[in-house]
Amino acid sequence: MKRCLACEYCFESERWDCPQCGRRPTLRNGVLCFIEDPPVAGNGFKPEYFAKLATLEEHNFWFRSRNQLIQWALGNYFPRAGSFFEVGCGTGFVLKGVRESRPDLHLAGSEIFGDGLVFARARLPGVNLYQMDARQIPFEREFDVIGAFDVLEHIVEDDAALRQMFRATRPGGGFLVTVPQHRFLWSAIDKHSMHQRRYSRAELRRKVDQAGFRIQRVTSFISLLLPFMICSRMKRNSSRDFQLWREFEISRPLNAVLANILAVERALVERGVSFPAGGSLLLIAKRPATGQ
């Protein structure tokens, strides 16, 4: 169902005009917008980052490996899902991968920055895209699965965003989330990326559980590369000429080696291994079919 953010009325309709108060979202550059003005960088991410991201994602080992892990989790835990909504879809890289691996899914995505949606629209013709705040999602029990990938760490009120994602998930539906892990890894990269936090496993589990979801599995990933990540963060923290993207701009041979290491790691995760430590966390949860 659609949910009017002005009066909270829920309704079924092909149109977005609220039957109760008449409110409707604006159309900006071909995208339905549920926030009146484009957000500023203080909301958690700099709009100019999207152009750089779009050039890195297709070939960088980290983005490609994370995509493959997400696609496996979606297919393995929610094989009968009919719809998938990504909150904070950025340039549309994850949704593009999901569409290629699961062409049966009805896809939708949202992003708070219109700059990111410019790239997402180019990558995802025919997919419904919305400009919205994750703390105010205009859907009620609408999607079989909702995903948020490296999004929550940008939001001060991450608990409010999780509650909204719960509301937008159908009873019996699923939730996938990835976040950066371990506070001891906090570095200049997190600061320049405008992160609010790096999560502990206990913190993420608690917040997801409090939102109403029932956790199915949690595992760290980027685990086999954790020693290298620690060394890199220590070195980058001491560098005076800090450049945010340097960690991703590596040679092709090194990129291939790191991708192969993460392929081994992913194979272990798929066989049931849950790593206790790593650069990131993957959590898989479900909304109870009844009672909430």
Secondary structure, DSSP 8 states (H G I E B T S, - for coil): -EE-TTT--EE--SS-S-TTT----EEETTEEESSSS---GGGTS-TTHHHHHHHHTTT-HHHHHHHHHHHHHHHHH-TT--EEEEES-TTSHHHHHHHHH-TTSEEEEEES-HHHHHHHHHH-TT-EEEE--TTS--BSS-EEEEEEES-GGG-TTHHHHHHHHHHHEEEEEEEEEEEEB-GGG--HHHHHTT-S--B-HHHHHHHHHHHT-EEEEEEEES-TTHHHHHHHHHHHHT-SS--GGGGT---HHHHHHHHHHHHHHHHHHHTT--BS--SEEEEEEE--SS--
